[in-house]
Amino acid sequence: MSTTARDSSKKNIFKSMKDITFEQTISHQCGVTMNDSVEARAIAEFMAQDPNVTVTYNPALIRIDGEGKLIFKMDEISEFLGKDMTAEIFEVNTSTHYGRMVRVDDNTVILFGNMDEVFEYI
């Protein structure tokens, strides 16, 4: 991967070990790691339009992280991508996630960082 692509977000969620402190706090972050693909890049570019979303490009992987919740709307991503994006294709491109993932319907996948917000969906 080129340094241009990696530096395009100008953000990095990873800390150096010297900057890490071990404390028990509750983070309301959530995120998804996707295998690098045309679809994943489109999803990352689309989600990066939200100022509360951090996109980190790594070799072969793309991380999309947010605070509170991330809402992935397949119809909006499809329009941005220029071809059909389904929740199934989204899940295939997803290698892992953190937070609670809820597939609301065929169009909407939500990741929750605040577990209390999930209760209305279960």
HUMOKA-V419530 format. One record per run of one state. SS is the DSSP state (@ for helix, = for strand, . for the rest). FROM is the first residue (numbers start at 0). TO is the last residue. If there is no record, write none. Layout:
ss=SS from=FROM to=TO
ss=SS from=FROM to=TO
This chain:
ss=. from=0 to=1
ss=@ from=2 to=6
ss=. from=7 to=15
ss=@ from=16 to=18
ss=. from=19 to=27
ss== from=28 to=34
ss=. from=35 to=36
ss=@ from=37 to=46
ss=. from=47 to=51
ss== from=52 to=57
ss=. from=58 to=59
ss== from=60 to=66
ss=. from=67 to=67
ss== from=68 to=72
ss=@ from=73 to=80
ss=. from=81 to=85
ss=@ from=86 to=92
ss== from=93 to=97
ss=. from=98 to=98
ss== from=99 to=102
ss=. from=103 to=106
ss== from=107 to=111
ss=. from=112 to=113
ss=@ from=114 to=120
ss=. from=121 to=121
